[in-house]
Amino acid sequence: MENHSIFVGVDVSKSKLDFTVLFQEDLSLQSFHFISNNDKKGIKAATKQIKSKFKSLEKVLFCFENTGVYSMPLSLNLSALGLDYWVVSPIEINKSKGLTRGKSDKTDSKDIALYAKTHIHKLKLSSLPESDILRIKVLLAERNKLMKSLKALDTSKEYENNFPKAMIKEALRINRKIVKQLQKAIKEIEQKIKEVVVQNEEIKTQAELIQSVPGVGKQTAYQLICTTNGFRNFNNWRQLACYAGVAPFEYSSGSRIRGKTKVNHHADKQLKSLLNMCALSSKKYDPQIKTYFDRKVAEGKNKMLVLNNIRCKLLSRIFAVINRQTPYINTHKFAA
């Protein structure tokens, strides 16, 4: 962390990368800007250009926003070159800018470089997940797209009760054909995910341990493994609860503002949705959770508040089984 004295902010777009390099020289902060293509050849040329000025890349820290697929080539190539890089949430960098006017890729790259320099105390070097986790992540993303399409096509059933059969016959025939194709594709993706999991002993073990927690299924287990990078990116369940948007926060100021304690809207919506389904399932099939839910509701607690507490309980249990490397044991049935 103390070795980084050259900070490279990279603004990522689909086809190009804007680089701004900040460095200390004669007690003043110097910078220069250049552009490269967002591909292997362009990234390699950019690193060579930086190296030619500073002779070495040992003290260089690359910083860029997590933009999904567009930032992946940069992550892949910097990892292959063994260079230090830091992938930061876009909202965190935007909040750090303060009052700004106007916008351009050049100024954005400089803002990112400044963020890396001024927030070096928060540095946690990024690294790529192993290839199997990346494969599962891509397959899960495709499955989610197909599930959304399937849900959208399901609304066509509303025609049956509101239109004459002769009028909607062809539309429903085509709809059923597409639905079958989507269902077939979803099954194929699920089979591919299963094959990857079976071949990787660590992922297989983690998936089995997670599913030993009542209410948690396969898709949630796979999503958790991808989100946490095999439970390496989060130290405890509270950090993951915050990331997933299920951790409650106080909302108050002075003597006048006394808002309800609530979760923040900045969250991984996909993971939050899955945890909500797990909480509902757990409430139905886990006697311990059902007893807890009924007791809290009887005390006058809001049902959604209690459900959110169950989401947190599930994350706590999941981290416990992963840390212990033993399946979940429901002690409720042993209670006197």
C-alpha positions as a LaTeX table, in Angstrom:
\begin{tabular}{lrrr}
\hline
Residue & $x$ (\AA) & $y$ (\AA) & $z$ (\AA) \\
\hline
Met1 & 0.00 & 0.00 & 0.00 \\
Glu2 & 2.82 & 2.42 & 0.89 \\
Asn3 & 4.71 & 1.51 & $-2.31$ \\
His4 & 2.15 & 3.07 & $-4.65$ \\
Ser5 & 3.23 & 6.55 & $-5.66$ \\
Ile6 & 1.88 & 6.61 & $-9.23$ \\
Phe7 & $-1.90$ & 6.51 & $-9.64$ \\
Val8 & $-3.55$ & 5.68 & $-12.95$ \\
Gly9 & $-7.26$ & 6.46 & $-13.28$ \\
Val10 & $-8.99$ & 4.65 & $-16.14$ \\
Asp11 & $-12.38$ & 5.65 & $-17.50$ \\
Val12 & $-13.81$ & 2.57 & $-19.20$ \\
Ser13 & $-16.15$ & 2.64 & $-22.18$ \\
Lys14 & $-17.12$ & 0.01 & $-24.73$ \\
Ser15 & $-14.41$ & 0.68 & $-27.32$ \\
Lys16 & $-11.82$ & 2.91 & $-25.63$ \\
Leu17 & $-10.02$ & 3.61 & $-22.36$ \\
Asp18 & $-9.07$ & 7.07 & $-21.05$ \\
Phe19 & $-5.96$ & 7.02 & $-18.87$ \\
Thr20 & $-4.91$ & 9.82 & $-16.52$ \\
Val21 & $-1.63$ & 9.29 & $-14.68$ \\
Leu22 & $-0.97$ & 11.23 & $-11.46$ \\
Phe23 & 2.52 & 11.33 & $-9.98$ \\
Gln24 & 4.60 & 13.40 & $-7.58$ \\
Glu25 & 7.49 & 15.37 & $-9.01$ \\
Asp26 & 9.42 & 18.23 & $-7.36$ \\
Leu27 & 6.82 & 18.43 & $-4.55$ \\
Ser28 & 4.01 & 19.15 & $-7.05$ \\
Leu29 & 1.35 & 16.86 & $-8.46$ \\
Gln30 & 1.86 & 16.22 & $-12.17$ \\
Ser31 & $-0.43$ & 14.40 & $-14.60$ \\
Phe32 & $-0.79$ & 13.36 & $-18.21$ \\
His33 & $-3.64$ & 11.85 & $-20.23$ \\
Phe34 & $-3.85$ & 9.46 & $-23.17$ \\
Ile35 & $-6.37$ & 7.13 & $-24.84$ \\
Ser36 & $-6.13$ & 3.49 & $-25.94$ \\
Asn37 & $-8.45$ & 0.85 & $-27.36$ \\
Asn38 & $-10.33$ & $-1.35$ & $-24.93$ \\
Asp39 & $-8.71$ & $-4.59$ & $-26.06$ \\
Lys40 & $-5.62$ & $-6.67$ & $-25.32$ \\
Lys41 & $-3.43$ & $-4.83$ & $-27.82$ \\
Gly42 & $-4.52$ & $-1.38$ & $-26.62$ \\
Ile43 & $-4.08$ & $-2.21$ & $-22.91$ \\
Lys44 & $-0.62$ & $-3.66$ & $-23.53$ \\
Ala45 & 0.41 & $-0.54$ & $-25.44$ \\
Ala46 & $-0.92$ & 1.67 & $-22.60$ \\
Thr47 & 1.11 & $-0.16$ & $-19.94$ \\
Lys48 & 4.22 & 0.12 & $-22.13$ \\
Gln49 & 3.68 & 3.87 & $-22.47$ \\
Ile50 & 3.46 & 4.28 & $-18.69$ \\
Lys51 & 6.48 & 2.05 & $-18.15$ \\
Ser52 & 8.57 & 4.05 & $-20.64$ \\
Lys53 & 8.07 & 7.18 & $-18.52$ \\
Phe54 & 8.63 & 5.65 & $-15.08$ \\
Lys55 & 11.01 & 2.77 & $-16.03$ \\
Ser56 & 9.02 & 0.38 & $-13.82$ \\
Leu57 & 5.42 & $-0.43$ & $-12.96$ \\
Glu58 & 6.10 & $-1.59$ & $-9.39$ \\
Lys59 & 4.80 & 1.62 & $-7.81$ \\
Val60 & 1.86 & 2.02 & $-10.19$ \\
Leu61 & $-1.73$ & 1.50 & $-9.04$ \\
Phe62 & $-4.45$ & 1.24 & $-11.70$ \\
Cys63 & $-7.93$ & 2.26 & $-10.56$ \\
Phe64 & $-11.18$ & 2.00 & $-12.50$ \\
Glu65 & $-14.93$ & 1.61 & $-12.01$ \\
Asn66 & $-16.71$ & $-1.71$ & $-12.11$ \\
Thr67 & $-18.63$ & $-1.45$ & $-15.39$ \\
Gly68 & $-19.35$ & $-5.16$ & $-15.84$ \\
Val69 & $-18.38$ & $-6.66$ & $-19.20$ \\
Tyr70 & $-16.65$ & $-3.47$ & $-20.44$ \\
Ser71 & $-14.12$ & $-3.47$ & $-17.58$ \\
Met72 & $-13.43$ & $-7.22$ & $-17.87$ \\
Pro73 & $-10.71$ & $-6.93$ & $-20.60$ \\
Leu74 & $-8.81$ & $-4.47$ & $-18.38$ \\
Ser75 & $-9.06$ & $-6.76$ & $-15.35$ \\
Leu76 & $-8.00$ & $-9.80$ & $-17.38$ \\
Asn77 & $-4.98$ & $-8.13$ & $-18.97$ \\
Leu78 & $-3.74$ & $-6.35$ & $-15.83$ \\
Ser79 & $-4.00$ & $-9.67$ & $-13.95$ \\
Ala80 & $-2.07$ & $-11.45$ & $-16.72$ \\
Leu81 & 0.67 & $-8.79$ & $-16.49$ \\
Gly82 & 0.81 & $-9.11$ & $-12.69$ \\
Leu83 & 0.01 & $-5.43$ & $-12.11$ \\
Asp84 & $-1.80$ & $-3.92$ & $-9.11$ \\
Tyr85 & $-5.31$ & $-2.71$ & $-9.79$ \\
Trp86 & $-8.30$ & $-1.55$ & $-7.77$ \\
Val87 & $-11.88$ & $-1.95$ & $-9.03$ \\
Val88 & $-14.22$ & 0.48 & $-7.25$ \\
Ser89 & $-17.99$ & 0.89 & $-7.26$ \\
Pro90 & $-19.00$ & 3.81 & $-9.56$ \\
Ile91 & $-21.29$ & 5.32 & $-6.91$ \\
Glu92 & $-18.43$ & 5.49 & $-4.41$ \\
Ile93 & $-16.28$ & 7.50 & $-6.82$ \\
Asn94 & $-19.21$ & 9.76 & $-7.77$ \\
Lys95 & $-19.97$ & 10.51 & $-4.11$ \\
Ser96 & $-16.32$ & 11.38 & $-3.48$ \\
Lys97 & $-16.20$ & 14.06 & $-6.22$ \\
Gly98 & $-18.19$ & 16.69 & $-4.34$ \\
Leu99 & $-19.72$ & 19.52 & $-6.40$ \\
Thr100 & $-18.91$ & 19.13 & $-10.10$ \\
Arg101 & $-19.91$ & 20.84 & $-13.34$ \\
Gly102 & $-19.79$ & 19.20 & $-16.73$ \\
Lys103 & $-18.54$ & 15.76 & $-17.64$ \\
Ser104 & $-16.06$ & 14.15 & $-20.02$ \\
Asp105 & $-14.12$ & 10.91 & $-20.20$ \\
Lys106 & $-10.87$ & 12.79 & $-19.60$ \\
Thr107 & $-12.09$ & 14.49 & $-16.41$ \\
Asp108 & $-13.67$ & 11.22 & $-15.22$ \\
Ser109 & $-10.35$ & 9.40 & $-15.54$ \\
Lys110 & $-8.65$ & 12.20 & $-13.57$ \\
Asp111 & $-11.32$ & 12.00 & $-10.86$ \\
Ile112 & $-10.71$ & 8.25 & $-10.60$ \\
Ala113 & $-6.95$ & 8.79 & $-10.29$ \\
Leu114 & $-7.55$ & 11.41 & $-7.57$ \\
Tyr115 & $-9.84$ & 8.99 & $-5.75$ \\
Ala116 & $-7.11$ & 6.33 & $-5.78$ \\
Lys117 & $-4.57$ & 8.82 & $-4.39$ \\
Thr118 & $-6.78$ & 10.34 & $-1.67$ \\
His119 & $-8.41$ & 7.05 & $-0.59$ \\
Ile120 & $-5.28$ & 4.91 & $-0.60$ \\
His121 & $-5.98$ & 4.09 & 3.06 \\
Lys122 & $-9.05$ & 2.12 & 1.89 \\
Leu123 & $-7.13$ & 0.18 & $-0.74$ \\
Lys124 & $-8.00$ & $-3.47$ & $-1.20$ \\
Leu125 & $-6.30$ & $-4.79$ & $-4.30$ \\
Ser126 & $-8.67$ & $-6.51$ & $-6.70$ \\
Ser127 & $-8.18$ & $-9.92$ & $-8.25$ \\
Leu128 & $-10.07$ & $-12.06$ & $-10.71$ \\
Pro129 & $-12.20$ & $-14.93$ & $-9.45$ \\
Glu130 & $-11.07$ & $-18.37$ & $-10.55$ \\
Ser131 & $-12.20$ & $-19.42$ & $-14.03$ \\
Asp132 & $-14.93$ & $-21.81$ & $-12.79$ \\
Ile133 & $-16.58$ & $-19.07$ & $-10.72$ \\
Leu134 & $-16.49$ & $-16.74$ & $-13.73$ \\
Arg135 & $-18.09$ & $-19.44$ & $-15.89$ \\
Ile136 & $-20.89$ & $-19.95$ & $-13.36$ \\
Lys137 & $-21.37$ & $-16.19$ & $-13.10$ \\
Val138 & $-21.80$ & $-15.83$ & $-16.88$ \\
Leu139 & $-24.19$ & $-18.81$ & $-17.02$ \\
Leu140 & $-26.26$ & $-17.43$ & $-14.13$ \\
Ala141 & $-26.51$ & $-14.06$ & $-15.89$ \\
Glu142 & $-27.83$ & $-15.78$ & $-19.03$ \\
Arg143 & $-30.28$ & $-17.82$ & $-16.95$ \\
Asn144 & $-31.62$ & $-14.64$ & $-15.33$ \\
Lys145 & $-32.20$ & $-13.09$ & $-18.78$ \\
Leu146 & $-34.11$ & $-16.17$ & $-19.95$ \\
Met147 & $-36.18$ & $-16.27$ & $-16.74$ \\
Lys148 & $-37.21$ & $-12.64$ & $-17.27$ \\
Ser149 & $-38.21$ & $-13.40$ & $-20.86$ \\
Leu150 & $-40.19$ & $-16.43$ & $-19.70$ \\
Lys151 & $-41.99$ & $-14.33$ & $-17.12$ \\
Ala152 & $-42.82$ & $-11.67$ & $-19.73$ \\
Leu153 & $-44.24$ & $-14.27$ & $-22.13$ \\
Asp154 & $-46.34$ & $-15.76$ & $-19.35$ \\
Thr155 & $-48.49$ & $-12.60$ & $-19.36$ \\
Ser156 & $-49.92$ & $-13.68$ & $-22.74$ \\
Lys157 & $-52.22$ & $-16.06$ & $-20.83$ \\
Glu158 & $-54.33$ & $-13.00$ & $-20.02$ \\
Tyr159 & $-55.57$ & $-13.05$ & $-23.63$ \\
Glu160 & $-57.41$ & $-16.33$ & $-23.08$ \\
Asn161 & $-60.06$ & $-14.79$ & $-20.82$ \\
Asn162 & $-60.46$ & $-11.52$ & $-22.71$ \\
Phe163 & $-60.32$ & $-12.34$ & $-26.46$ \\
Pro164 & $-62.18$ & $-14.79$ & $-28.70$ \\
Lys165 & $-60.19$ & $-18.00$ & $-29.22$ \\
Ala166 & $-60.12$ & $-17.62$ & $-33.00$ \\
Met167 & $-58.50$ & $-14.21$ & $-32.66$ \\
Ile168 & $-55.64$ & $-15.28$ & $-30.36$ \\
Lys169 & $-55.07$ & $-18.84$ & $-31.58$ \\
Glu170 & $-51.95$ & $-18.06$ & $-33.67$ \\
Ala171 & $-50.43$ & $-15.74$ & $-31.06$ \\
Leu172 & $-50.78$ & $-18.36$ & $-28.32$ \\
Arg173 & $-49.34$ & $-21.08$ & $-30.58$ \\
Ile174 & $-46.23$ & $-19.01$ & $-31.22$ \\
Asn175 & $-46.05$ & $-18.09$ & $-27.54$ \\
Arg176 & $-46.11$ & $-21.76$ & $-26.46$ \\
Lys177 & $-43.38$ & $-22.59$ & $-28.99$ \\
Ile178 & $-41.08$ & $-19.85$ & $-27.67$ \\
Val179 & $-41.80$ & $-20.81$ & $-24.04$ \\
Lys180 & $-40.73$ & $-24.41$ & $-24.76$ \\
Gln181 & $-37.50$ & $-23.20$ & $-26.35$ \\
Leu182 & $-36.76$ & $-20.95$ & $-23.38$ \\
Gln183 & $-37.46$ & $-23.75$ & $-20.89$ \\
Lys184 & $-35.15$ & $-26.05$ & $-22.85$ \\
Ala185 & $-32.38$ & $-23.40$ & $-22.84$ \\
Ile186 & $-32.79$ & $-22.83$ & $-19.08$ \\
Lys187 & $-32.46$ & $-26.57$ & $-18.39$ \\
Glu188 & $-29.34$ & $-26.68$ & $-20.58$ \\
Ile189 & $-27.76$ & $-23.78$ & $-18.68$ \\
Glu190 & $-28.60$ & $-25.41$ & $-15.33$ \\
Gln191 & $-26.98$ & $-28.65$ & $-16.53$ \\
Lys192 & $-23.82$ & $-26.74$ & $-17.59$ \\
Ile193 & $-23.64$ & $-25.06$ & $-14.17$ \\
Lys194 & $-24.02$ & $-28.46$ & $-12.49$ \\
Glu195 & $-21.15$ & $-29.86$ & $-14.59$ \\
Val196 & $-18.84$ & $-27.00$ & $-13.58$ \\
Val197 & $-19.77$ & $-27.38$ & $-9.89$ \\
Val198 & $-19.24$ & $-31.16$ & $-9.87$ \\
Gln199 & $-15.76$ & $-30.77$ & $-11.39$ \\
Asn200 & $-14.64$ & $-28.20$ & $-8.80$ \\
Glu201 & $-14.40$ & $-29.76$ & $-5.32$ \\
Glu202 & $-14.27$ & $-26.46$ & $-3.43$ \\
Ile203 & $-17.34$ & $-24.99$ & $-5.16$ \\
Lys204 & $-19.18$ & $-28.29$ & $-4.81$ \\
Thr205 & $-18.49$ & $-28.42$ & $-1.06$ \\
Gln206 & $-19.52$ & $-24.79$ & $-0.53$ \\
Ala207 & $-22.75$ & $-25.29$ & $-2.51$ \\
Glu208 & $-23.66$ & $-28.36$ & $-0.44$ \\
Leu209 & $-22.92$ & $-26.58$ & 2.84 \\
Ile210 & $-25.02$ & $-23.55$ & 1.86 \\
Gln211 & $-27.95$ & $-25.74$ & 0.82 \\
Ser212 & $-27.85$ & $-27.51$ & 4.19 \\
Val213 & $-29.36$ & $-24.30$ & 5.64 \\
Pro214 & $-33.19$ & $-24.70$ & 5.57 \\
Gly215 & $-34.80$ & $-22.50$ & 2.93 \\
Val216 & $-31.70$ & $-21.98$ & 0.78 \\
Gly217 & $-31.68$ & $-23.58$ & $-2.68$ \\
Lys218 & $-29.24$ & $-24.19$ & $-5.52$ \\
Gln219 & $-29.60$ & $-20.89$ & $-7.38$ \\
Thr220 & $-29.05$ & $-18.86$ & $-4.20$ \\
Ala221 & $-26.03$ & $-21.02$ & $-3.31$ \\
Tyr222 & $-24.46$ & $-20.47$ & $-6.73$ \\
Gln223 & $-25.22$ & $-16.74$ & $-6.64$ \\
Leu224 & $-23.62$ & $-16.40$ & $-3.19$ \\
Ile225 & $-20.48$ & $-18.23$ & $-4.32$ \\
Cys226 & $-20.14$ & $-15.93$ & $-7.35$ \\
Thr227 & $-20.93$ & $-12.73$ & $-5.43$ \\
Thr228 & $-18.46$ & $-13.50$ & $-2.64$ \\
Asn229 & $-15.81$ & $-15.03$ & $-4.94$ \\
Gly230 & $-15.93$ & $-18.27$ & $-3.00$ \\
Phe231 & $-16.40$ & $-16.34$ & 0.29 \\
Arg232 & $-13.04$ & $-14.56$ & $-0.12$ \\
Asn233 & $-14.31$ & $-11.01$ & $-0.70$ \\
Phe234 & $-16.32$ & $-10.65$ & 2.55 \\
Asn235 & $-14.94$ & $-11.15$ & 6.05 \\
Asn236 & $-18.29$ & $-11.77$ & 7.74 \\
Trp237 & $-22.02$ & $-12.00$ & 7.11 \\
Arg238 & $-22.62$ & $-8.39$ & 8.20 \\
Gln239 & $-20.54$ & $-7.06$ & 5.31 \\
Leu240 & $-22.49$ & $-9.22$ & 2.87 \\
Ala241 & $-25.81$ & $-8.16$ & 4.45 \\
Cys242 & $-24.83$ & $-4.53$ & 3.82 \\
Tyr243 & $-23.87$ & $-5.32$ & 0.20 \\
Ala244 & $-27.10$ & $-7.24$ & $-0.40$ \\
Gly245 & $-29.21$ & $-4.40$ & 1.04 \\
Val246 & $-30.65$ & $-6.28$ & 4.02 \\
Ala247 & $-28.67$ & $-4.55$ & 6.79 \\
Pro248 & $-30.81$ & $-1.95$ & 8.64 \\
Phe249 & $-29.44$ & 1.58 & 9.21 \\
Glu250 & $-30.52$ & 4.36 & 11.55 \\
Tyr251 & $-32.15$ & 7.43 & 10.01 \\
Ser252 & $-32.04$ & 10.39 & 12.40 \\
Ser253 & $-30.59$ & 13.87 & 12.73 \\
Gly254 & $-30.75$ & 16.27 & 15.66 \\
Ser255 & $-34.00$ & 16.37 & 17.62 \\
Arg256 & $-36.46$ & 16.76 & 14.73 \\
Ile257 & $-35.63$ & 13.97 & 12.28 \\
Arg258 & $-36.46$ & 10.60 & 13.75 \\
Gly259 & $-37.03$ & 8.28 & 10.81 \\
Lys260 & $-37.52$ & 4.55 & 10.95 \\
Thr261 & $-34.47$ & 2.31 & 10.90 \\
Lys262 & $-34.45$ & 0.86 & 7.40 \\
Val263 & $-32.37$ & $-0.82$ & 4.74 \\
Asn264 & $-30.56$ & 1.21 & 2.07 \\
His265 & $-31.63$ & 1.12 & $-1.59$ \\
His266 & $-27.98$ & 0.73 & $-2.69$ \\
Ala267 & $-27.92$ & $-3.05$ & $-2.96$ \\
Asp268 & $-27.34$ & $-6.11$ & $-5.10$ \\
Lys269 & $-30.98$ & $-6.42$ & $-6.17$ \\
Gln270 & $-30.60$ & $-9.93$ & $-7.61$ \\
Leu271 & $-29.10$ & $-11.31$ & $-4.39$ \\
Lys272 & $-31.62$ & $-9.42$ & $-2.26$ \\
Ser273 & $-34.51$ & $-10.94$ & $-4.24$ \\
Leu274 & $-33.10$ & $-14.44$ & $-3.82$ \\
Leu275 & $-32.63$ & $-13.93$ & $-0.07$ \\
Asn276 & $-36.24$ & $-12.76$ & 0.18 \\
Met277 & $-37.45$ & $-15.98$ & $-1.48$ \\
Cys278 & $-35.23$ & $-17.98$ & 0.89 \\
Ala279 & $-36.69$ & $-16.13$ & 3.90 \\
Leu280 & $-40.25$ & $-16.95$ & 2.78 \\
Ser281 & $-39.34$ & $-20.59$ & 2.23 \\
Ser282 & $-37.54$ & $-20.81$ & 5.57 \\
Lys283 & $-40.53$ & $-19.26$ & 7.35 \\
Lys284 & $-42.72$ & $-21.98$ & 5.88 \\
Tyr285 & $-40.55$ & $-25.07$ & 6.35 \\
Asp286 & $-38.15$ & $-24.33$ & 9.24 \\
Pro287 & $-39.96$ & $-24.69$ & 12.62 \\
Gln288 & $-37.40$ & $-22.50$ & 14.39 \\
Ile289 & $-37.80$ & $-19.64$ & 11.91 \\
Lys290 & $-41.59$ & $-20.06$ & 11.87 \\
Thr291 & $-41.71$ & $-19.82$ & 15.67 \\
Tyr292 & $-39.50$ & $-16.72$ & 15.58 \\
Phe293 & $-41.67$ & $-15.06$ & 12.89 \\
Asp294 & $-44.95$ & $-15.77$ & 14.70 \\
Arg295 & $-43.57$ & $-14.53$ & 18.03 \\
Lys296 & $-42.29$ & $-11.25$ & 16.62 \\
Val297 & $-45.49$ & $-10.56$ & 14.69 \\
Ala298 & $-47.50$ & $-11.27$ & 17.87 \\
Glu299 & $-45.34$ & $-8.68$ & 19.63 \\
Gly300 & $-46.52$ & $-6.10$ & 17.08 \\
Lys301 & $-43.47$ & $-6.06$ & 14.82 \\
Asn302 & $-43.93$ & $-5.25$ & 11.14 \\
Lys303 & $-43.96$ & $-8.42$ & 9.00 \\
Met304 & $-41.45$ & $-7.05$ & 6.48 \\
Leu305 & $-39.10$ & $-6.07$ & 9.30 \\
Val306 & $-39.23$ & $-9.62$ & 10.68 \\
Leu307 & $-38.68$ & $-11.07$ & 7.19 \\
Asn308 & $-35.63$ & $-8.87$ & 6.79 \\
Asn309 & $-34.31$ & $-10.15$ & 10.12 \\
Ile310 & $-34.75$ & $-13.68$ & 8.76 \\
Arg311 & $-32.68$ & $-12.75$ & 5.68 \\
Cys312 & $-29.89$ & $-11.67$ & 8.03 \\
Lys313 & $-30.27$ & $-14.86$ & 10.08 \\
Leu314 & $-29.89$ & $-16.94$ & 6.92 \\
Leu315 & $-26.70$ & $-15.09$ & 5.93 \\
Ser316 & $-25.36$ & $-15.63$ & 9.45 \\
Arg317 & $-26.07$ & $-19.36$ & 9.21 \\
Ile318 & $-24.50$ & $-19.58$ & 5.75 \\
Phe319 & $-21.26$ & $-17.95$ & 6.93 \\
Ala320 & $-21.25$ & $-20.21$ & 9.98 \\
Val321 & $-21.40$ & $-23.44$ & 7.94 \\
Ile322 & $-18.78$ & $-22.14$ & 5.50 \\
Asn323 & $-16.39$ & $-21.19$ & 8.32 \\
Arg324 & $-16.93$ & $-24.45$ & 10.20 \\
Gln325 & $-16.94$ & $-26.55$ & 7.02 \\
Thr326 & $-19.76$ & $-28.65$ & 8.48 \\
Pro327 & $-23.45$ & $-28.80$ & 7.45 \\
Tyr328 & $-26.09$ & $-26.84$ & 9.33 \\
Ile329 & $-27.60$ & $-28.58$ & 12.37 \\
Asn330 & $-31.05$ & $-27.47$ & 13.50 \\
Thr331 & $-30.78$ & $-27.49$ & 17.28 \\
His332 & $-34.46$ & $-26.57$ & 17.64 \\
Lys333 & $-35.54$ & $-30.20$ & 17.43 \\
Phe334 & $-33.24$ & $-31.08$ & 20.34 \\
Ala335 & $-34.74$ & $-28.41$ & 22.60 \\
Ala336 & $-36.58$ & $-29.68$ & 25.65 \\
\hline
\end{tabular}
